[in-house]
């Protein structure tokens, strides 16, 4: 049996994720049903869905998604955040080899899954990515993050460069496993790009014609039939 339909929907999302487009589409299709946006930390996102604190969540992998259905969304570019006067800022993009020997800050909420990450990890690990950004500005090291986080915590004295060959950071939508409430199904459809009125897994149905459209179509058909009846038959050549 499907879960009961909620009177509102709560979307959790990790820092850097951008649910604005989905929120706009939701407001257009369901103005009577609020979509509540709730920022969750990377460590709490999956648990928040399992506990029912949020109905759906946008999070980054890797994460413990046991008991959840996972819908891939997109992959983020991995970048290195450095001071604007850093040597690495001279190039449009860098390689992993360019980071060899560089002190690298690894916050406790690190979300980049890179087993062979380059650089020399700094012994002190700041609690958050935001705190690590402050340390980069202080010249204590380089920070490797998804591009969206580099943009989120942008500062005038910092810049970032894509790292070629670095693993991408997958972003997914998670919902509880099993039958879903209608509003959850509708949100999943919006995320997947289904148009209003589309059935799950089907193409958009042809809209029904109004009574006036049917009448006009019949009149046009009768007029066309009359013209054909009045048109003289062509005579063949003698």
TITORPA-25329 format. One line per field, with one value per atom (N, C-alpha, C): z, x, y; residue number from 1. Coordinates in steps of 0.001 Angstrom, whole numbers. Example, Ala and Ser with C-alpha at 12.3 -4.5 7.8 and 13.67 -1.06 7.14 Angstrom:
<rs>
c3: 7800	7800	7800	7080	7140	7870;
c1: 13190	12300	13200	12850	13670	12900;
c2: -5690	-4500	-3300	-2250	-1060	30;
papa: 1	1	1	2	2	2;
</rs>
This chain:
<rs>
c3: 0	0	0	-839	-943	316	602	1779	1586	2674	2542	1973	1227	597	1636	1740	2711	2229	3172	2798	2287	2472	1940	1679	1010	693	1167	1800	2293	1518	901	130	908	1254	1866	786	978	-2	683	195	793	296	1033	591	-810	-1615	-2985	-4003	-3579	-4498	-4829	-6015	-6467	-6885	-5952	-6272	-6760	-7077	-7407	-8606	-9647	-10850	-10513	-9734	-9363	-8483	-7594	-6725	-7538	-8565	-9422	-10168	-10731	-11443	-10509	-9293	-8320	-7991	-7759	-7411	-8541	-9789	-10920	-11017	-10721	-10881	-9643	-8469	-7218	-6296	-6711	-5878	-4539	-4451	-3210	-2224	-2659	-1807	-1626	-431	-221	-408	-989	-1046	-94	993	2010	1692	1609	1326	2628	2825	4094	3817	4211	4028	5044	4570	5453	5184	6195	5999	5230	4644	3892	4772	6039	6944	7359	7351	7851	6758	5496	4419	4289	4173	3989	5212	6405	7635	7726	7223	7285	6466	5332	4515	5216	5736	6408	7630	8341	9553	9255	7999	7659	7970	8333	8600	7321	6182	4860	4007	3014	2149	1074	544	-476	-180	-711	-468	-1662	-1935	-2931	-2178	-2488	-1777	-2729	-2239	-3040	-2610	-3565	-3276	-3178	-2378	-1692	-405	-99	1132	1408	2640	2996	2562	1455	921	1150	2151	2438	2827	2286	2550	1709	771	-67	-1541	-2318	-3772	-4248	-5161	-5607	-7082	-7382	-8756	-9167	-10083	-10504	-11132	-10818	-11364	-12291	-11753	-12562	-11801	-12442	-11814	-11792	-10676	-10515	-10796	-11350	-11579	-10252	-10094	-8896	-9142	-8186	-8365	-7148	-7336	-6240	-5938	-4682	-4252	-3745	-4285	-3927	-3797	-3133	-3113	-4529	-4774	-6119	-6569	-5620	-5992	-5991	-5893	-5885	-7284	-7366	-8651	-9520	-8904	-9665	-10320	-9862	-10436	-11823	-12250	-13554	-14699	-14433	-15485	-15419	-16568	-16607	-15933	-15982	-15292	-14905	-13926	-13441	-13469	-13248	-13167	-11727	-11464	-10130	-9820	-10848	-10638	-10191	-10593	-10190	-8681	-8043	-6600	-5767	-6424	-5676	-4774	-3512	-2546	-1937	-2491	-1952	-671	394	1575	1204	1523	1158	2432	2560	3703	3430	4426	4279	5436	5237	6328	6729	7917	8402	7592	6916	6076	4595	4332	2957	2152	919	99	-1197	-1396	-2610	-2352	-3097	-2934	-3900	-3389	-4207	-3372	-3537	-2712	-2908	-4150	-4445	-4653	-3821	-3970	-3840	-4674	-4646	-3485	-3302	-2264	-943	6	1343	2323	2821	3719	4968	5287	6500	7704	8735	9893	10549	10691	11304	10301	10731	9853	10373	9675	10110	10065	10884	10981	9714	9046	7888	6696	5525	4306	4395	4986	5138	5981	7062	7898	7130	6277	5479	4490	3964	3045	3740	5003	5766	5875	6038	6171	4845	3734	2420	2255	2655	2549	3423	4508	5397	4914	3776	3206	3799	4445	5101	4189	2983	2088	996	171	-941	-499	-1069	-733	-2005	-1988	-3132	-2830	-3674	-3426	-4749	-4703	-5892	-6261	-7546	-8009	-7349	-7072	-6478	-5096	-4339	-3017	-3144	-4147	-4379	-4712	-5457	-5785	-4571	-3796	-2637	-1648	-1423	-438	-1107	-2235	-2992	-2166	-2318	-1711	-2759	-2611	-3588	-3581	-2438	-2361	-2713	-3143	-3517	-4937	-5561	-6856	-6874	-7957	-8049	-9483	-9629	-10944	-11055	-12175	-12389	-12405	-11869	-11853	-12891	-13981	-15023	-14493	-14825	-14379	-12988	-12283	-10932	-11025	-10055	-10090	-9926	-10653	-10525	-9241	-8831	-7615	-8015	-7909	-8325	-7369	-7936	-7155	-7493	-6461	-6658	-5864	-6258	-5481	-4771	-3480	-2715	-2139	-2192	-1597	-886	49	698	-312	-102	-967	-809	-1850	-1768	-2375	-2196	-2770	-2242	-3124	-2769	-2715	-1873	-1842	-3181	-3598	-4901	-5066	-4019	-4151	-4337	-3712	-3903	-5346	-5851	-7244	-8190	-7873	-8721	-8715	-7547	-7485	-8269	-8142	-8906	-10401	-10810	-12211	-12660	-11810	-12136	-12299	-11399	-11465	-12741	-13142	-14342	-15629	-15492	-16677	-17285	-16562	-17105	-17162	-18209	-18394	-17594	-17346	-16616	-17321	-16544	-17099	-17605	-17637	-18114	-17077	-17542	-16638	-16443	-15339	-15049	-16110	-16729	-17714	-19047	-19264	-20516	-21119	-22418	-23056	-22710	-22947	-22598	-23430	-22808	-23554	-24414	-25506	-26363	-25653	-25580	-24858	-25543	-24740	-25287	-25922	-27034	-27692	-26990	-27001	-26413	-27350	-26842	-27659	-28868	-28681	-29800	-30852	-30398	-31346	-32149	-31497	-32195	-33232	-32850	-33774	-34996	-34772	-35879	-36797	-36202	-37004	-37889	-37347	-38130	-39268	-38963	-39998	-41125	-40753	-41763	-42614	-41973	-42706	-43688	-43244	-44124	-45298	-45022	-46090	-47125	-46637	-47555	-48398	-47778	-48515	-49578	-49270	-50230	-51431	-51209	-52308	-53239	-52671	-53492	-54325	-53738	-54452	-55617	-55454	-56511	-57583	-57314	-58254	-59425	-60665	-61820	-62028	-62505	-62764	-63984	-63950	-65087	-66224	-67429	-68605	-69162	-69593	-70191	-71608	-72137	-73506	-74498	-75601	-76650	-77455;
c1: 852	0	881	557	1351	1239	2282	2275	1243	656	-332	289	-489	4	158	1327	1521	873	620	40	1107	2366	3489	4617	5646	6786	8046	8948	10195	11364	12124	13297	14547	15341	16636	17700	18696	19777	21064	22158	23466	23976	24873	25419	26014	25735	26240	25241	24299	23265	22335	21742	20914	19529	18603	17260	16294	16792	15898	15002	15558	14759	13607	13883	12831	11789	12247	11319	10385	10913	10069	9034	9475	8538	7466	7873	6910	5874	6312	5401	4404	4838	3941	2890	3287	2370	1510	2078	1363	1384	778	799	101	-769	-1503	-717	401	1177	2585	2942	4273	5394	6495	7724	8710	8999	9899	11333	12236	13643	14429	15231	15943	17378	18339	19753	20145	20798	21278	22766	23488	24913	25092	26267	26552	26406	26811	26745	25316	24432	23063	22035	22386	21389	20638	21361	20698	19875	20418	19679	18395	18430	17240	16102	16418	15387	14880	15805	15395	14527	14829	14083	12780	12586	11377	11461	12649	12798	12626	13003	12742	12131	11352	10711	11660	12472	13476	14714	15848	17084	18009	18670	19733	21050	21856	23121	24204	25424	26560	26966	27418	28008	29521	30185	29638	28903	27877	27111	26415	26038	25303	23853	23475	22120	21277	21648	20856	19432	18446	17047	16503	17294	16876	16944	16049	16145	16972	17896	18847	18625	18447	18213	19369	20236	21374	20890	21569	21217	22310	23501	24599	25897	27016	28328	29004	29621	30302	31797	32342	33783	34506	35620	36445	37495	37630	38536	39446	40482	41387	41203	40935	40782	42137	42567	43877	43750	44703	44724	44916	44406	44491	45933	46845	48244	49065	48405	49097	49601	50704	51290	50292	49481	48537	47427	47218	46158	46516	47768	48200	47630	47249	46722	45197	44577	43120	42661	43470	43200	44526	44465	45701	45560	46655	46657	46939	46729	47037	48516	49357	50801	51182	50392	50682	50521	49784	49552	50550	51447	52436	53253	53327	54082	53313	52152	51348	50632	50628	49828	48346	47606	46184	45348	44379	43464	42348	42066	41015	40036	38942	37988	37284	36727	36033	34770	34222	33048	33418	34647	35139	34208	33887	32939	33555	34843	35504	36096	35617	36118	37280	38479	39688	40752	40834	41748	43200	43556	44951	45073	44385	44413	45846	46212	47589	47814	49048	49374	49725	50125	50483	49414	48566	47477	48003	47370	47712	47192	48012	47633	46348	46221	45010	43864	42725	41559	40440	40131	39025	37704	36755	35486	34647	34683	33824	34609	33995	34588	34675	33668	33672	34856	35153	36308	37609	37634	38837	39102	38031	38179	38926	38598	39283	40777	41117	42525	43260	42553	43175	43526	42603	42841	44014	44229	45344	46663	46617	47842	48286	47362	47742	47664	47144	47096	46061	45969	45027	43830	42673	41471	40887	40620	40021	38542	37669	36219	35458	34163	33326	33217	33062	33041	31936	30788	29680	30038	30845	31247	32264	33120	34057	33289	32199	31380	30593	30075	29280	30086	31344	32179	33178	32787	33686	34117	35386	35955	36790	36922	37692	39168	39662	41086	41375	40358	40537	40031	40555	40061	40124	39669	39734	40041	40621	40973	40536	39900	39541	40788	40649	41760	41479	42234	42012	42366	41520	41764	41267	40769	40243	38869	38510	37179	36099	34998	33876	33116	32288	31487	30026	29514	28135	27121	26079	24977	23719	22975	21810	20621	19449	18225	17892	17587	17261	15854	15142	13808	13751	12830	12736	12391	12914	12575	11102	10538	9150	8179	6877	5840	5967	5748	5913	4573	4515	3343	3237	2020	1845	2694	2838	3627	5108	5584	6977	7181	6225	6291	6282	5468	5384	6707	7340	8614	9692	9709	10663	10453	9189	8897	9423	9302	9823	11338	12000	13455	13887	13091	13428	12986	12312	11932	10605	9771	8460	7601	6802	5962	4661	3982	2709	1725	1060	61	616	1953	2539	2377	2140	2099	3510	3742	5080	5504	6660	7192	6488	5577	4864	5125	4824	4944	3746	3846	2770	1534	347	-854	-1319	-2018	-2562	-3703	-3703	-4768	-6110	-7187	-8527	-8988	-9744	-10262	-11508	-11678	-12879	-14057	-15296	-16499	-16454	-15972	-15882	-14902	-13745	-12769	-13340	-14153	-14781	-15778	-16574	-17572	-16898	-15827	-15111	-14493	-14006	-13414	-14473	-15708	-16787	-17206	-17294	-17673	-16638	-15372	-14317	-14379	-14682	-14770	-15940	-17101	-18272	-18015	-17336	-17032	-16111	-15123	-14196	-14909	-15839	-16592	-17474	-18063	-18903	-18119	-16920	-16080	-15722	-15457	-15114	-16304	-17513	-18710	-19013	-18746	-19039	-17972	-16819	-15705	-15926	-15930	-16159	-15006	-15367	-14335	-13522	-12227	-11389	-11645	-11723	-11943	-10598	-10549	-9330	-9178	-8031	-7772	-8402	-8897	-9449	-8336;
c2: -1195	0	1236	2200	3412	4255	5018	5894	7004	7507	8574	9839	10580	11804	12909	13536	14618	15902	16844	18132	19090	18736	19506	18519	19003	18151	18856	18098	18675	18094	18973	18577	18953	17958	18214	18276	19121	19185	19593	19031	19306	20656	21305	22590	22492	23501	23518	23020	22166	21701	22866	22829	23964	23461	23371	22871	23944	25148	26264	25959	25338	25046	24115	23076	22128	22800	23691	24404	25300	25959	26808	25976	24843	23973	23436	23100	22599	23674	24904	25988	26256	26085	26292	25198	23965	22834	22587	22913	22631	23850	24950	26157	25972	24967	24732	23874	23303	22406	22952	23410	23999	22976	23437	22655	23311	22631	23170	22749	23723	23446	23461	22417	22263	21830	22667	22312	21254	20199	19131	18921	18518	18261	16958	16799	15579	14345	14453	13306	12973	13971	13761	13505	13756	13760	12440	11335	10036	9658	9900	9589	10402	11637	12486	11898	11276	10626	9375	8575	7336	7621	8706	9048	9781	10203	10935	12424	12918	14348	15150	14553	15129	14022	14409	13411	12903	13786	13449	14270	13837	14600	14518	15627	15682	15606	14590	14417	13928	13915	13456	12054	11297	9997	10172	9331	8164	8534	7738	7904	6583	6363	5158	5333	4695	4841	3590	2787	1589	1992	1267	1576	2715	3209	4331	3953	4535	4449	5628	5373	6389	6702	7974	8421	9329	8903	9740	11045	12137	13455	13980	14210	14736	14504	14828	14712	16072	16374	17662	17531	18600	18668	18867	18178	18333	19417	20337	21476	21629	22413	22775	24256	24576	25965	26460	27603	28158	29677	30321	31791	32340	33524	34106	34355	34495	34716	33427	32285	30995	30674	29953	29579	28803	27961	27141	27959	29175	30004	30517	30343	30845	30020	28755	27881	27832	27527	27399	26122	25091	23831	23211	22301	21690	20175	19479	18024	17607	16333	15816	15988	15825	15956	17362	18348	19728	19920	19030	19143	18347	17640	16857	17786	17416	18199	19347	19668	20768	20303	21124	20776	20844	19792	19711	19585	20454	20410	19397	18557	17543	17709	18428	18641	17354	17338	16148	15848	16866	16634	16515	16095	15944	15040	15446	14683	14174	14388	13913	12534	11555	10193	9968	10172	10056	9363	8042	7246	7660	7991	8360	9864	10628	12092	12603	13555	14069	15029	15419	16376	15718	16547	16075	16537	15614	16016	16723	17842	18575	17785	17686	16859	17362	18670	19225	19168	18603	18505	19419	20486	21352	20590	21026	20307	20403	21544	21752	22282	22139	22695	24211	24820	26274	26727	25982	26319	26103	25070	24805	25933	26523	27653	28800	29040	30096	29799	28526	28150	28272	28008	28218	29701	30560	32002	32433	31686	32007	31409	30695	30143	28827	28095	26848	25632	25781	24638	24804	23778	23719	22878	23146	22388	21788	20473	19774	19536	20105	20040	19956	19600	19742	21222	21499	22885	23704	23075	23829	24368	23632	24114	25252	25167	26269	27547	27399	28570	29057	28120	28484	29320	28939	29620	30577	31120	31999	33215	33559	34763	35460	36794	37560	37186	36704	36379	34922	34192	32785	32549	31508	31056	29535	28936	27473	27079	25891	25370	23903	23511	22107	21230	20016	19067	17988	17979	16981	15589	14618	13251	12949	13952	13710	13041	12216	11608	12671	12502	13427	13137	14075	13923	13704	12473	12196	12828	13413	13976	13184	12784	11926	12445	11989	12229	10933	11020	9820	9931	8807	8687	7338	7148	5845	4754	3564	2445	2075	1467	1002	1990	1723	2602	4027	4973	6375	7101	8122	8995	9716	10072	10731	11988	12792	14019	13713	12652	12251	11786	10985	10545	11749	12740	13926	14689	14794	15499	14746	13442	12643	12888	12979	13255	14606	15607	16937	16887	16194	16078	15356	14352	13576	14266	15403	16155	15787	15022	14702	15951	16071	17243	17109	18215	18149	17226	16371	15474	14167	14035	12794	11700	10475	9333	8820	8162	7666	6666	6964	6045	6112	7066	7174	8538	8646	9939	10779	12083	12994	12692	12500	12166	13335	12998	14038	14733	16072	16769	16582	16503	16346	17652	17513	18705	19210	20507	21102	20890	21155	20993	21917	23130	24068	23575	23033	22510	21348	20487	19372	19876	20906	21469	22070	22844	23457	22402	21318	20247	19585	19369	18770	19691	20994	21947	21969	21914	21915	20660	19517	18256	18284	18826	18902	19837	20973	21921	21288	20544	19885	18846	18105	17089	17729	18903	19610	20071	20552	21006	19862	18702	17552	17100	17191	16756	17682	18988	19952	20005	19487	19584	18639	19142	18272	17307	16130	15129	15512	15227	15544	14558	15109	14264	13824	12618	12115	12617	12549	13001	12023	12584	11738	11112;
papa: 1	1	1	2	2	2	3	3	3	4	4	4	5	5	5	6	6	6	7	7	7	8	8	8	9	9	9	10	10	10	11	11	11	12	12	12	13	13	13	14	14	14	15	15	15	16	16	16	17	17	17	18	18	18	19	19	19	20	20	20	21	21	21	22	22	22	23	23	23	24	24	24	25	25	25	26	26	26	27	27	27	28	28	28	29	29	29	30	30	30	31	31	31	32	32	32	33	33	33	34	34	34	35	35	35	36	36	36	37	37	37	38	38	38	39	39	39	40	40	40	41	41	41	42	42	42	43	43	43	44	44	44	45	45	45	46	46	46	47	47	47	48	48	48	49	49	49	50	50	50	51	51	51	52	52	52	53	53	53	54	54	54	55	55	55	56	56	56	57	57	57	58	58	58	59	59	59	60	60	60	61	61	61	62	62	62	63	63	63	64	64	64	65	65	65	66	66	66	67	67	67	68	68	68	69	69	69	70	70	70	71	71	71	72	72	72	73	73	73	74	74	74	75	75	75	76	76	76	77	77	77	78	78	78	79	79	79	80	80	80	81	81	81	82	82	82	83	83	83	84	84	84	85	85	85	86	86	86	87	87	87	88	88	88	89	89	89	90	90	90	91	91	91	92	92	92	93	93	93	94	94	94	95	95	95	96	96	96	97	97	97	98	98	98	99	99	99	100	100	100	101	101	101	102	102	102	103	103	103	104	104	104	105	105	105	106	106	106	107	107	107	108	108	108	109	109	109	110	110	110	111	111	111	112	112	112	113	113	113	114	114	114	115	115	115	116	116	116	117	117	117	118	118	118	119	119	119	120	120	120	121	121	121	122	122	122	123	123	123	124	124	124	125	125	125	126	126	126	127	127	127	128	128	128	129	129	129	130	130	130	131	131	131	132	132	132	133	133	133	134	134	134	135	135	135	136	136	136	137	137	137	138	138	138	139	139	139	140	140	140	141	141	141	142	142	142	143	143	143	144	144	144	145	145	145	146	146	146	147	147	147	148	148	148	149	149	149	150	150	150	151	151	151	152	152	152	153	153	153	154	154	154	155	155	155	156	156	156	157	157	157	158	158	158	159	159	159	160	160	160	161	161	161	162	162	162	163	163	163	164	164	164	165	165	165	166	166	166	167	167	167	168	168	168	169	169	169	170	170	170	171	171	171	172	172	172	173	173	173	174	174	174	175	175	175	176	176	176	177	177	177	178	178	178	179	179	179	180	180	180	181	181	181	182	182	182	183	183	183	184	184	184	185	185	185	186	186	186	187	187	187	188	188	188	189	189	189	190	190	190	191	191	191	192	192	192	193	193	193	194	194	194	195	195	195	196	196	196	197	197	197	198	198	198	199	199	199	200	200	200	201	201	201	202	202	202	203	203	203	204	204	204	205	205	205	206	206	206	207	207	207	208	208	208	209	209	209	210	210	210	211	211	211	212	212	212	213	213	213	214	214	214	215	215	215	216	216	216	217	217	217	218	218	218	219	219	219	220	220	220	221	221	221	222	222	222	223	223	223	224	224	224	225	225	225	226	226	226	227	227	227	228	228	228	229	229	229	230	230	230	231	231	231	232	232	232	233	233	233	234	234	234	235	235	235	236	236	236	237	237	237	238	238	238;
</rs>
